[in-house]
Amino acid sequence: WVYSLGAGGHDYGEGHGHPSTLAALTVNDRDEAWVREVRWNDSKDTRWIEANKRELCAKYRIPLYRWAYDPMQREAAESAGAEVAKGDRMGRAGKVEGRAQAKRIYFDLDGPGVKEAYAQAGRVHLIKMAIPGQGFRYVYHRQDDDLMAAIEDAVYVIDKRGEPPVSKATIRYVDRPMSAAVGGWKEA
């Protein structure tokens, strides 16, 4: 596992019903991103966010500058030396879908919070909406997708090269046990 290419994502929550979330992803030498751990908290406590982000940095060897923050957290990102996930949410979701289409994202279902995040993947979708003066358009629809938002932010860091998103993908996962090994992860 190439830890230096791993990344973290942070989606700031406004409290109950919209939690603050953190996601840690690693990348292997085949450019496959693995969602390793996702954490969330219903409070707006920035101390919780910082403490958990630092734990995830140490556990998965993710440098602080390899984190992308929710655009609402521009100041926090700048003070941490991290970056703000740029573009709209639909574009970031498209990067995850593009990786899924190319079979370059996996969910480690043994990782804390990963099953819950995977369950949200199907809730990220478009709805047809009438927009005054523009007619009908498909717009991004959010529905209990805060854990996926953090994953999208991490994938933004991994794929900053600007590859175009691929849509209508099905996210694939591998349900096999993983075990910790010195210097990285290996199949059990």
C-alpha positions in Angstrom: 0.0 0.0 0.0 1.3 3.4 -1.0 0.3 5.3 2.1 1.7 8.6 0.8 -1.0 8.6 -1.8 -3.8 8.1 0.7 -6.2 10.9 1.5 -8.8 12.1 3.9 -12.1 13.9 3.5 -14.0 16.1 5.9 -17.6 17.2 5.6 -18.6 19.7 8.2 -22.0 19.0 9.9 -24.3 21.5 11.4 -25.5 19.2 14.2 -28.2 16.6 14.6 -29.3 15.2 11.2 -26.2 16.6 9.5 -23.2 15.1 11.2 -19.5 16.1 10.8 -17.8 13.3 9.0 -14.2 12.1 8.3 -13.1 9.5 5.8 -9.7 7.9 5.4 -8.7 6.3 2.1 -5.5 4.5 1.1 -4.3 4.0 -2.5 -2.3 1.0 -3.7 0.2 0.7 -6.5 -2.5 -0.1 -9.0 -4.2 3.3 -8.2 -7.1 1.5 -6.4 -8.5 3.6 -3.6 -9.7 1.8 -0.5 -12.2 3.3 1.9 -10.7 2.2 5.2 -12.5 4.1 7.9 -15.3 6.6 8.2 -16.2 8.5 11.4 -19.1 10.8 12.2 -20.4 12.9 15.1 -23.6 14.9 15.5 -22.0 17.7 17.4 -20.3 20.7 15.8 -17.3 20.3 18.1 -14.2 21.2 16.2 -12.0 19.5 18.9 -13.6 16.2 18.0 -13.0 16.8 14.3 -9.3 17.7 14.8 -8.6 14.9 17.3 -10.2 12.3 15.1 -8.5 13.6 11.9 -5.1 13.4 13.6 -5.9 9.8 14.7 -6.8 8.9 11.2 -3.6 10.6 9.9 -1.5 8.5 12.2 -3.3 5.3 11.7 -3.3 5.4 7.9 -0.2 7.6 7.4 -2.1 10.4 5.7 -0.3 13.7 5.7 -2.4 16.7 6.8 -2.0 18.4 3.4 -3.7 15.3 1.8 -7.0 16.2 3.4 -9.9 18.0 1.6 -12.3 20.0 3.6 -15.9 20.9 2.9 -16.1 24.3 1.1 -17.8 25.7 4.2 -14.5 25.1 6.1 -12.1 27.2 4.0 -10.5 28.9 7.1 -10.0 25.6 8.9 -8.5 24.1 5.8 -6.1 27.0 5.4 -5.0 26.9 9.0 -4.4 23.1 8.8 -2.4 23.3 5.6 -5.1 21.2 3.9 -7.2 22.2 0.9 -10.8 22.9 0.1 -12.6 20.5 -2.2 -13.3 22.6 -5.3 -16.2 22.4 -7.7 -19.7 21.5 -7.0 -20.9 18.4 -5.2 -22.1 16.7 -8.3 -18.6 16.9 -9.8 -17.1 15.4 -6.7 -19.7 12.6 -6.7 -18.8 12.0 -10.4 -15.2 11.4 -9.5 -16.3 8.6 -7.1 -18.5 7.2 -9.8 -15.7 7.4 -12.3 -13.5 5.4 -10.0 -16.3 2.9 -9.5 -16.8 2.5 -13.3 -13.0 1.9 -13.7 -13.0 -0.5 -10.7 -10.6 1.7 -8.9 -12.5 2.2 -5.6 -13.3 -0.4 -3.0 -14.9 -0.4 0.4 -13.1 -2.3 3.2 -16.3 -3.6 4.9 -14.4 -4.6 8.0 -13.3 -0.9 8.5 -15.2 1.1 11.1 -18.1 3.0 9.6 -17.4 1.8 6.1 -20.6 -0.3 5.8 -22.6 2.7 6.8 -20.9 4.8 4.2 -21.4 2.2 1.5 -25.1 2.0 2.3 -25.3 5.8 1.6 -23.7 5.4 -1.9 -27.0 4.5 -3.4 -28.6 7.7 -2.0 -26.4 10.0 -4.1 -28.5 10.6 -7.2 -30.0 13.2 -9.5 -33.7 14.3 -9.7 -35.5 16.1 -12.4 -36.5 19.6 -11.4 -38.3 22.5 -13.0 -36.0 25.6 -12.9 -37.7 28.9 -13.7 -36.4 30.3 -17.0 -34.4 27.1 -17.7 -37.0 24.4 -18.0 -36.4 20.9 -16.6 -32.9 20.0 -15.5 -31.3 17.2 -13.5 -29.9 18.4 -10.3 -27.9 16.8 -7.5 -30.1 15.5 -4.7 -28.8 15.1 -1.2 -30.5 12.6 1.1 -28.6 11.3 4.2 -25.3 11.2 2.3 -22.9 12.9 4.8 -20.6 9.9 5.0 -20.3 9.7 1.2 -19.6 13.5 1.1 -16.4 12.9 3.1 -15.4 10.1 0.8 -16.0 12.4 -2.2 -13.7 15.0 -0.7 -10.9 12.4 -0.2 -11.3 11.2 -3.8 -11.0 14.8 -4.9 -7.5 14.9 -3.4 -6.5 11.6 -4.9 -7.8 12.5 -8.4 -6.9 16.1 -8.7 -5.4 15.5 -12.1 -8.8 16.6 -13.6 -10.0 13.3 -15.2 -13.6 13.7 -16.4 -16.2 11.9 -14.2 -18.0 8.9 -15.5 -21.6 8.7 -14.5 -24.2 5.9 -13.9 -21.6 3.7 -12.2 -22.3 0.9 -9.7 -19.9 1.0 -6.8 -18.2 -2.4 -6.4 -16.8 -3.8 -3.2 -14.8 -6.8 -2.2 -16.2 -8.6 0.9 -13.1 -10.4 2.0 -11.3 -10.3 5.4 -8.3 -7.9 5.6 -5.8 -8.1 8.4 -3.2 -5.6 9.6 0.4 -6.3 8.7 3.6 -4.5 9.4 4.1 -1.8 6.9 0.6 -1.9 5.4 -2.4 -4.2 4.6 -2.5 -7.6 3.1 -5.2 -10.1 2.3 -5.9 -12.5 5.1 
